[in-house]
Amino acid sequence: MSNELTFLVAFATVFGASEAIKHIQSDARRKEHRSRKNNLIVRCLKSCEFSPYLEGRRVVLSGEKLYIDTGTHHAAEFGHPFAGYYLPYPDSKASGLVSTICDDPPIMNWIYVDRWSYELKFGNRSWADDNFPIPWDCSRQDRRLTFGGWEGFLAVKEGQFWGLYFDVDGDRLKSKVEEGTPVLEIELLRVEMRLPKPLPPPPPEIKDKEKAEDGTADANAAQAGDGTSIEANGQAEQQTGQQDQSQPQPQPQPQQQLEQQPEKQPEQQSEQQPGEVSQDKANGSTYPKGTYMKPTVEEEEPLESPAVD
């Protein structure tokens, strides 16, 4: 009985750990796909005279609104392609939707629904707060764009352009657009952005040139450092010579005094002679160059403090 109980407890522990790992992995995949930049592609729900003109078109940002790119000229650009992802909206638990409004620099703006006209627009947070900035989401399987938990996106013909709206009231914008204006129900598909060609590596000539320039700069810096140290040593030697000249020089003694006082000759020979470098002047500094730290001093031979000019 105890073995069976142990097996059941171990099985429950392993099963619980496996489910926790699966949940963590699923949540990580969900966050990763929601934070990845995507384009928006239009798909018409019903076939009509306008559907071939709008099917598969990209959503672009122009002015302050979102449009369908219906340009026909191959070299003419219309607006900035939507390149956005989900982002937690400030001071809210719901997800907002952001998109770049230009490539250089890559400035981001919030996507929101205008509370008066129901148009899809973009702007900074102060503009989004006064309208409907949340909640944005996507469907579970195809990951189509949703707002408020459902898909109520409409394409409205505005002269030669098609603007994007959201059917907040569920009446196909009867109170927002003039009678007879073409209004089409559409879906907005989130598709992966096109991969651009990677930048080629710099040619070897440029690399060699950069290395040569770096070597020249290092050599110049080393030469400058050597010149500075040589100049500092010259100034120290000049200062030491001036200080040595200011000290009293020993006077020559008569031959008789040298013979009568032979015991004082070693002391006179040990005295500093003119032109010699004193230990506590140029070479007696207790701090190495470029570093301010207290040196280790032996108790038997303490170093003298550097001379003050």
Secondary structure as UniProt FT lines:
FT   HELIX           2..34
FT   STRAND          38..44
FT   HELIX           51..54
FT   TURN            55..56
FT   STRAND          58..62
FT   TURN            63..64
FT   STRAND          65..68
FT   STRAND          80..81
FT   STRAND          84..88
FT   TURN            90..91
FT   STRAND          95..100
FT   STRAND          108..113
FT   TURN            115..117
FT   STRAND          119..123
FT   HELIX           125..129
FT   STRAND          136..138
FT   STRAND          144..147
FT   TURN            148..149
FT   STRAND          153..158
FT   TURN            159..160
FT   STRAND          161..166
FT   TURN            172..176
FT   TURN            179..180
FT   STRAND          183..192
FT   HELIX           204..246
FT   HELIX           255..260
FT   HELIX           262..264
FT   HELIX           265..270
FT   TURN            274..275
FT   TURN            279..282
FT   TURN            289..290
//
